[in-house]
Amino acid sequence: MARTNPHNLTDRQHKFINEYLMSRDLNATKAYKSVYPNCKSDAAARSSASRLLRSNPNINLYIQWVGMGEKYRDGLPWNERRDR
């Protein structure tokens, strides 16, 4: 899979983080199952999503980058916005 974005994420990793951040409840399991539809087990999706969020430094940097953009856009960090 080609890495075409400046954060050095695969397309699926990028989609996973966007799904995760766009969900009102920050549900990583649901975001993972949305991007990886072949994963049918909630336990497997929870484990894999957790692993991505904990152990991939590029994903953590991307989340921070998105958060900084949101902070400067409306004065609040993305996780404190009322419209979430």
Phi, psi and omega in degrees: 000131183284143175258109187243004181249161185290349181266003177061041177253151172288165179302317181292321177297318179299314179296320179301312181295319178297318176298316181299312183287333181279343180286142182297326186257008182050052183272100182292325179297312180296319179297318180297314181293332177291320183274328179244076187296342178286346178277104185268335184273129176298322181295318179292319179295318179298315180295315182292319178296317179298317179298317178298316183289327183274320195249359180255106183297330179293324177293316179297319177296320179295318178298317178296319180298315179296318179299320178294320178297317178295319181300314182283340181286317184230009176087356180231145173299154184303328183275000178246006181289143181283336182276005179281000000 
